[in-house]
Amino acid sequence: MKYALPLALVAGPALAHSGDAPHVHPHDGASWLIVVALLGVVAVGAPLALARLRSRK
């Protein structure tokens, strides 16, 4: 269940390719990669920073 959000984010463009529905090609919508990368850095860095701050007390 903890992998549901990343899989949902990746599956969005794949699901958009059915029929005539508007969709985003990787070369047109690659800006989401920056957002996902930044969220990943925050998701990994925040717990590490909190653990380091708690260990100093």
PDB file of N, CA, C and O in Angstrom:
ATOM      1  N   MET A   1       0.815  -1.196   0.000  1.00  0.00           N
ATOM      2  CA  MET A   1       0.000   0.000   0.000  1.00  0.00           C
ATOM      3  C   MET A   1       0.859   1.259   0.000  1.00  0.00           C
ATOM      4  O   MET A   1       0.427   2.307  -0.481  1.00  0.00           O
ATOM      5  N   LYS A   2       2.078   1.160   0.540  1.00  0.00           N
ATOM      6  CA  LYS A   2       2.910   2.352   0.593  1.00  0.00           C
ATOM      7  C   LYS A   2       3.415   2.769  -0.784  1.00  0.00           C
ATOM      8  O   LYS A   2       3.911   3.884  -0.943  1.00  0.00           O
ATOM      9  N   TYR A   3       3.296   1.890  -1.782  1.00  0.00           N
ATOM     10  CA  TYR A   3       3.715   2.220  -3.140  1.00  0.00           C
ATOM     11  C   TYR A   3       2.552   2.686  -4.012  1.00  0.00           C
ATOM     12  O   TYR A   3       2.722   2.878  -5.216  1.00  0.00           O
ATOM     13  N   ALA A   4       1.382   2.868  -3.422  1.00  0.00           N
ATOM     14  CA  ALA A   4       0.198   3.218  -4.208  1.00  0.00           C
ATOM     15  C   ALA A   4       0.330   4.600  -4.849  1.00  0.00           C
ATOM     16  O   ALA A   4       0.001   4.761  -6.024  1.00  0.00           O
ATOM     17  N   LEU A   5       0.800   5.588  -4.111  1.00  0.00           N
ATOM     18  CA  LEU A   5       0.902   6.937  -4.669  1.00  0.00           C
ATOM     19  C   LEU A   5       1.910   7.015  -5.813  1.00  0.00           C
ATOM     20  O   LEU A   5       1.573   7.557  -6.866  1.00  0.00           O
ATOM     21  N   PRO A   6       3.128   6.499  -5.658  1.00  0.00           N
ATOM     22  CA  PRO A   6       4.044   6.555  -6.811  1.00  0.00           C
ATOM     23  C   PRO A   6       3.507   5.804  -8.031  1.00  0.00           C
ATOM     24  O   PRO A   6       3.670   6.262  -9.162  1.00  0.00           O
ATOM     25  N   LEU A   7       2.873   4.665  -7.807  1.00  0.00           N
ATOM     26  CA  LEU A   7       2.319   3.926  -8.936  1.00  0.00           C
ATOM     27  C   LEU A   7       1.173   4.688  -9.588  1.00  0.00           C
ATOM     28  O   LEU A   7       1.024   4.660 -10.810  1.00  0.00           O
ATOM     29  N   ALA A   8       0.370   5.362  -8.789  1.00  0.00           N
ATOM     30  CA  ALA A   8      -0.732   6.157  -9.348  1.00  0.00           C
ATOM     31  C   ALA A   8      -0.189   7.320 -10.172  1.00  0.00           C
ATOM     32  O   ALA A   8      -0.763   7.665 -11.205  1.00  0.00           O
ATOM     33  N   LEU A   9       0.909   7.926  -9.728  1.00  0.00           N
ATOM     34  CA  LEU A   9       1.493   9.028 -10.480  1.00  0.00           C
ATOM     35  C   LEU A   9       2.086   8.557 -11.800  1.00  0.00           C
ATOM     36  O   LEU A   9       2.013   9.264 -12.806  1.00  0.00           O
ATOM     37  N   VAL A  10       2.663   7.384 -11.798  1.00  0.00           N
ATOM     38  CA  VAL A  10       3.260   6.851 -13.011  1.00  0.00           C
ATOM     39  C   VAL A  10       2.184   6.323 -13.958  1.00  0.00           C
ATOM     40  O   VAL A  10       2.329   6.408 -15.177  1.00  0.00           O
ATOM     41  N   ALA A  11       1.116   5.785 -13.401  1.00  0.00           N
ATOM     42  CA  ALA A  11       0.071   5.189 -14.228  1.00  0.00           C
ATOM     43  C   ALA A  11      -0.783   6.226 -14.933  1.00  0.00           C
ATOM     44  O   ALA A  11      -1.422   5.903 -15.935  1.00  0.00           O
ATOM     45  N   GLY A  12      -0.819   7.455 -14.452  1.00  0.00           N
ATOM     46  CA  GLY A  12      -1.662   8.488 -15.056  1.00  0.00           C
ATOM     47  C   GLY A  12      -1.425   8.682 -16.537  1.00  0.00           C
ATOM     48  O   GLY A  12      -2.377   8.603 -17.313  1.00  0.00           O
ATOM     49  N   PRO A  13      -0.186   8.934 -16.969  1.00  0.00           N
ATOM     50  CA  PRO A  13       0.062   9.093 -18.401  1.00  0.00           C
ATOM     51  C   PRO A  13      -0.242   7.829 -19.203  1.00  0.00           C
ATOM     52  O   PRO A  13      -0.688   7.922 -20.346  1.00  0.00           O
ATOM     53  N   ALA A  14      -0.010   6.654 -18.626  1.00  0.00           N
ATOM     54  CA  ALA A  14      -0.291   5.417 -19.350  1.00  0.00           C
ATOM     55  C   ALA A  14      -1.787   5.244 -19.573  1.00  0.00           C
ATOM     56  O   ALA A  14      -2.202   4.780 -20.635  1.00  0.00           O
ATOM     57  N   LEU A  15      -2.592   5.605 -18.599  1.00  0.00           N
ATOM     58  CA  LEU A  15      -4.036   5.477 -18.733  1.00  0.00           C
ATOM     59  C   LEU A  15      -4.609   6.503 -19.708  1.00  0.00           C
ATOM     60  O   LEU A  15      -5.686   6.290 -20.267  1.00  0.00           O
ATOM     61  N   ALA A  16      -3.911   7.593 -19.914  1.00  0.00           N
ATOM     62  CA  ALA A  16      -4.410   8.648 -20.788  1.00  0.00           C
ATOM     63  C   ALA A  16      -4.290   8.287 -22.261  1.00  0.00           C
ATOM     64  O   ALA A  16      -4.823   9.006 -23.106  1.00  0.00           O
ATOM     65  N   HIS A  17      -3.612   7.206 -22.592  1.00  0.00           N
ATOM     66  CA  HIS A  17      -3.379   6.857 -23.990  1.00  0.00           C
ATOM     67  C   HIS A  17      -4.445   5.966 -24.589  1.00  0.00           C
ATOM     68  O   HIS A  17      -4.205   5.335 -25.618  1.00  0.00           O
ATOM     69  N   SER A  18      -5.607   5.896 -23.982  1.00  0.00           N
ATOM     70  CA  SER A  18      -6.656   5.070 -24.569  1.00  0.00           C
ATOM     71  C   SER A  18      -7.611   5.941 -25.382  1.00  0.00           C
ATOM     72  O   SER A  18      -8.249   6.840 -24.833  1.00  0.00           O
ATOM     73  N   GLY A  19      -7.711   5.689 -26.644  1.00  0.00           N
ATOM     74  CA  GLY A  19      -8.655   6.404 -27.494  1.00  0.00           C
ATOM     75  C   GLY A  19      -8.196   7.801 -27.863  1.00  0.00           C
ATOM     76  O   GLY A  19      -6.999   8.076 -27.948  1.00  0.00           O
ATOM     77  N   ASP A  20      -9.167   8.681 -28.081  1.00  0.00           N
ATOM     78  CA  ASP A  20      -8.889  10.039 -28.525  1.00  0.00           C
ATOM     79  C   ASP A  20      -8.732  11.035 -27.376  1.00  0.00           C
ATOM     80  O   ASP A  20      -8.639  12.241 -27.608  1.00  0.00           O
ATOM     81  N   ALA A  21      -8.703  10.547 -26.160  1.00  0.00           N
ATOM     82  CA  ALA A  21      -8.617  11.445 -24.998  1.00  0.00           C
ATOM     83  C   ALA A  21      -7.313  12.223 -25.043  1.00  0.00           C
ATOM     84  O   ALA A  21      -6.287  11.687 -25.460  1.00  0.00           O
ATOM     85  N   PRO A  22      -7.341  13.491 -24.614  1.00  0.00           N
ATOM     86  CA  PRO A  22      -6.093  14.266 -24.561  1.00  0.00           C
ATOM     87  C   PRO A  22      -5.114  13.609 -23.591  1.00  0.00           C
ATOM     88  O   PRO A  22      -5.508  13.100 -22.542  1.00  0.00           O
ATOM     89  N   HIS A  23      -3.868  13.627 -23.946  1.00  0.00           N
ATOM     90  CA  HIS A  23      -2.858  13.004 -23.104  1.00  0.00           C
ATOM     91  C   HIS A  23      -1.547  13.767 -23.225  1.00  0.00           C
ATOM     92  O   HIS A  23      -1.374  14.617 -24.098  1.00  0.00           O
ATOM     93  N   VAL A  24      -0.643  13.441 -22.332  1.00  0.00           N
ATOM     94  CA  VAL A  24       0.650  14.129 -22.267  1.00  0.00           C
ATOM     95  C   VAL A  24       1.739  13.167 -22.708  1.00  0.00           C
ATOM     96  O   VAL A  24       1.872  12.072 -22.159  1.00  0.00           O
ATOM     97  N   HIS A  25       2.502  13.572 -23.682  1.00  0.00           N
ATOM     98  CA  HIS A  25       3.649  12.783 -24.108  1.00  0.00           C
ATOM     99  C   HIS A  25       4.839  13.145 -23.225  1.00  0.00           C
ATOM    100  O   HIS A  25       4.907  14.268 -22.726  1.00  0.00           O
ATOM    101  N   PRO A  26       5.771  12.228 -23.024  1.00  0.00           N
ATOM    102  CA  PRO A  26       6.920  12.510 -22.158  1.00  0.00           C
ATOM    103  C   PRO A  26       7.704  13.758 -22.556  1.00  0.00           C
ATOM    104  O   PRO A  26       8.189  14.484 -21.689  1.00  0.00           O
ATOM    105  N   HIS A  27       7.833  14.013 -23.855  1.00  0.00           N
ATOM    106  CA  HIS A  27       8.604  15.188 -24.264  1.00  0.00           C
ATOM    107  C   HIS A  27       7.821  16.481 -24.065  1.00  0.00           C
ATOM    108  O   HIS A  27       8.415  17.558 -24.041  1.00  0.00           O
ATOM    109  N   ASP A  28       6.504  16.396 -23.924  1.00  0.00           N
ATOM    110  CA  ASP A  28       5.688  17.584 -23.684  1.00  0.00           C
ATOM    111  C   ASP A  28       5.499  17.875 -22.201  1.00  0.00           C
ATOM    112  O   ASP A  28       5.419  19.037 -21.802  1.00  0.00           O
ATOM    113  N   GLY A  29       5.430  16.845 -21.397  1.00  0.00           N
ATOM    114  CA  GLY A  29       5.085  17.037 -20.000  1.00  0.00           C
ATOM    115  C   GLY A  29       6.146  16.577 -19.036  1.00  0.00           C
ATOM    116  O   GLY A  29       5.819  16.069 -17.963  1.00  0.00           O
ATOM    117  N   ALA A  30       7.395  16.737 -19.378  1.00  0.00           N
ATOM    118  CA  ALA A  30       8.475  16.245 -18.521  1.00  0.00           C
ATOM    119  C   ALA A  30       8.696  17.114 -17.288  1.00  0.00           C
ATOM    120  O   ALA A  30       9.512  16.769 -16.434  1.00  0.00           O
ATOM    121  N   SER A  31       7.990  18.225 -17.179  1.00  0.00           N
ATOM    122  CA  SER A  31       8.187  19.092 -16.012  1.00  0.00           C
ATOM    123  C   SER A  31       7.736  18.410 -14.720  1.00  0.00           C
ATOM    124  O   SER A  31       8.184  18.796 -13.640  1.00  0.00           O
ATOM    125  N   TRP A  32       6.871  17.419 -14.805  1.00  0.00           N
ATOM    126  CA  TRP A  32       6.443  16.725 -13.601  1.00  0.00           C
ATOM    127  C   TRP A  32       7.589  15.952 -12.971  1.00  0.00           C
ATOM    128  O   TRP A  32       7.549  15.657 -11.777  1.00  0.00           O
ATOM    129  N   LEU A  33       8.611  15.620 -13.752  1.00  0.00           N
ATOM    130  CA  LEU A  33       9.755  14.914 -13.193  1.00  0.00           C
ATOM    131  C   LEU A  33      10.472  15.742 -12.135  1.00  0.00           C
ATOM    132  O   LEU A  33      10.950  15.201 -11.137  1.00  0.00           O
ATOM    133  N   ILE A  34      10.545  17.037 -12.348  1.00  0.00           N
ATOM    134  CA  ILE A  34      11.181  17.927 -11.371  1.00  0.00           C
ATOM    135  C   ILE A  34      10.389  17.929 -10.074  1.00  0.00           C
ATOM    136  O   ILE A  34      10.962  17.869  -8.986  1.00  0.00           O
ATOM    137  N   VAL A  35       9.077  17.997 -10.195  1.00  0.00           N
ATOM    138  CA  VAL A  35       8.221  18.007  -9.006  1.00  0.00           C
ATOM    139  C   VAL A  35       8.366  16.696  -8.240  1.00  0.00           C
ATOM    140  O   VAL A  35       8.493  16.707  -7.016  1.00  0.00           O
ATOM    141  N   VAL A  36       8.350  15.582  -8.938  1.00  0.00           N
ATOM    142  CA  VAL A  36       8.488  14.283  -8.280  1.00  0.00           C
ATOM    143  C   VAL A  36       9.862  14.146  -7.622  1.00  0.00           C
ATOM    144  O   VAL A  36       9.975  13.599  -6.525  1.00  0.00           O
ATOM    145  N   ALA A  37      10.898  14.640  -8.290  1.00  0.00           N
ATOM    146  CA  ALA A  37      12.234  14.578  -7.706  1.00  0.00           C
ATOM    147  C   ALA A  37      12.320  15.407  -6.428  1.00  0.00           C
ATOM    148  O   ALA A  37      12.895  14.963  -5.434  1.00  0.00           O
ATOM    149  N   LEU A  38      11.753  16.600  -6.454  1.00  0.00           N
ATOM    150  CA  LEU A  38      11.770  17.441  -5.252  1.00  0.00           C
ATOM    151  C   LEU A  38      10.964  16.821  -4.120  1.00  0.00           C
ATOM    152  O   LEU A  38      11.384  16.867  -2.963  1.00  0.00           O
ATOM    153  N   LEU A  39       9.818  16.244  -4.440  1.00  0.00           N
ATOM    154  CA  LEU A  39       9.033  15.565  -3.407  1.00  0.00           C
ATOM    155  C   LEU A  39       9.795  14.374  -2.830  1.00  0.00           C
ATOM    156  O   LEU A  39       9.703  14.093  -1.635  1.00  0.00           O
ATOM    157  N   GLY A  40      10.537  13.685  -3.669  1.00  0.00           N
ATOM    158  CA  GLY A  40      11.348  12.573  -3.190  1.00  0.00           C
ATOM    159  C   GLY A  40      12.451  13.028  -2.251  1.00  0.00           C
ATOM    160  O   GLY A  40      12.722  12.381  -1.239  1.00  0.00           O
ATOM    161  N   VAL A  41      13.083  14.134  -2.587  1.00  0.00           N
ATOM    162  CA  VAL A  41      14.133  14.681  -1.716  1.00  0.00           C
ATOM    163  C   VAL A  41      13.546  15.078  -0.371  1.00  0.00           C
ATOM    164  O   VAL A  41      14.145  14.813   0.671  1.00  0.00           O
ATOM    165  N   VAL A  42      12.390  15.706  -0.387  1.00  0.00           N
ATOM    166  CA  VAL A  42      11.747  16.109   0.865  1.00  0.00           C
ATOM    167  C   VAL A  42      11.313  14.876   1.658  1.00  0.00           C
ATOM    168  O   VAL A  42      11.481  14.830   2.876  1.00  0.00           O
ATOM    169  N   ALA A  43      10.757  13.880   0.971  1.00  0.00           N
ATOM    170  CA  ALA A  43      10.292  12.672   1.652  1.00  0.00           C
ATOM    171  C   ALA A  43      11.430  11.913   2.316  1.00  0.00           C
ATOM    172  O   ALA A  43      11.236  11.299   3.366  1.00  0.00           O
ATOM    173  N   VAL A  44      12.605  11.947   1.723  1.00  0.00           N
ATOM    174  CA  VAL A  44      13.753  11.254   2.312  1.00  0.00           C
ATOM    175  C   VAL A  44      14.469  12.152   3.307  1.00  0.00           C
ATOM    176  O   VAL A  44      14.886  11.691   4.369  1.00  0.00           O
ATOM    177  N   GLY A  45      14.615  13.407   2.981  1.00  0.00           N
ATOM    178  CA  GLY A  45      15.393  14.317   3.818  1.00  0.00           C
ATOM    179  C   GLY A  45      14.718  14.729   5.110  1.00  0.00           C
ATOM    180  O   GLY A  45      15.387  14.885   6.131  1.00  0.00           O
ATOM    181  N   ALA A  46      13.416  14.909   5.088  1.00  0.00           N
ATOM    182  CA  ALA A  46      12.709  15.365   6.292  1.00  0.00           C
ATOM    183  C   ALA A  46      12.839  14.379   7.452  1.00  0.00           C
ATOM    184  O   ALA A  46      13.192  14.800   8.554  1.00  0.00           O
ATOM    185  N   PRO A  47      12.571  13.096   7.257  1.00  0.00           N
ATOM    186  CA  PRO A  47      12.751  12.165   8.383  1.00  0.00           C
ATOM    187  C   PRO A  47      14.199  12.085   8.863  1.00  0.00           C
ATOM    188  O   PRO A  47      14.455  11.948  10.059  1.00  0.00           O
ATOM    189  N   LEU A  48      15.141  12.169   7.930  1.00  0.00           N
ATOM    190  CA  LEU A  48      16.549  12.134   8.343  1.00  0.00           C
ATOM    191  C   LEU A  48      16.908  13.363   9.169  1.00  0.00           C
ATOM    192  O   LEU A  48      17.614  13.255  10.171  1.00  0.00           O
ATOM    193  N   ALA A  49      16.426  14.526   8.753  1.00  0.00           N
ATOM    194  CA  ALA A  49      16.701  15.746   9.505  1.00  0.00           C
ATOM    195  C   ALA A  49      16.050  15.704  10.881  1.00  0.00           C
ATOM    196  O   ALA A  49      16.656  16.115  11.870  1.00  0.00           O
ATOM    197  N   LEU A  50      14.817  15.208  10.946  1.00  0.00           N
ATOM    198  CA  LEU A  50      14.141  15.098  12.245  1.00  0.00           C
ATOM    199  C   LEU A  50      14.859  14.116  13.164  1.00  0.00           C
ATOM    200  O   LEU A  50      14.990  14.369  14.362  1.00  0.00           O
ATOM    201  N   ALA A  51      15.318  13.011  12.620  1.00  0.00           N
ATOM    202  CA  ALA A  51      16.041  12.033  13.431  1.00  0.00           C
ATOM    203  C   ALA A  51      17.342  12.633  13.962  1.00  0.00           C
ATOM    204  O   ALA A  51      17.721  12.390  15.107  1.00  0.00           O
ATOM    205  N   ARG A  52      18.009  13.402  13.141  1.00  0.00           N
ATOM    206  CA  ARG A  52      19.262  14.019  13.568  1.00  0.00           C
ATOM    207  C   ARG A  52      19.000  15.057  14.656  1.00  0.00           C
ATOM    208  O   ARG A  52      19.754  15.137  15.626  1.00  0.00           O
ATOM    209  N   LEU A  53      17.945  15.850  14.508  1.00  0.00           N
ATOM    210  CA  LEU A  53      17.620  16.839  15.528  1.00  0.00           C
ATOM    211  C   LEU A  53      17.231  16.185  16.853  1.00  0.00           C
ATOM    212  O   LEU A  53      17.602  16.671  17.921  1.00  0.00           O
ATOM    213  N   ARG A  54      16.483  15.083  16.781  1.00  0.00           N
ATOM    214  CA  ARG A  54      16.085  14.396  18.007  1.00  0.00           C
ATOM    215  C   ARG A  54      17.249  13.720  18.707  1.00  0.00           C
ATOM    216  O   ARG A  54      17.248  13.595  19.932  1.00  0.00           O
ATOM    217  N   SER A  55      18.237  13.284  17.948  1.00  0.00           N
ATOM    218  CA  SER A  55      19.377  12.599  18.565  1.00  0.00           C
ATOM    219  C   SER A  55      20.315  13.588  19.266  1.00  0.00           C
ATOM    220  O   SER A  55      21.116  13.181  20.107  1.00  0.00           O
ATOM    221  N   ARG A  56      20.228  14.865  18.936  1.00  0.00           N
ATOM    222  CA  ARG A  56      21.094  15.871  19.582  1.00  0.00           C
ATOM    223  C   ARG A  56      20.611  16.225  20.982  1.00  0.00           C
ATOM    224  O   ARG A  56      21.380  16.747  21.790  1.00  0.00           O
ATOM    225  N   LYS A  57      19.358  15.949  21.273  1.00  0.00           N
ATOM    226  CA  LYS A  57      18.813  16.336  22.601  1.00  0.00           C
ATOM    227  C   LYS A  57      19.265  15.415  23.692  1.00  0.00           C
ATOM    228  O   LYS A  57      18.897  15.603  24.851  1.00  0.00           O
TER     229      LYS A  57
END
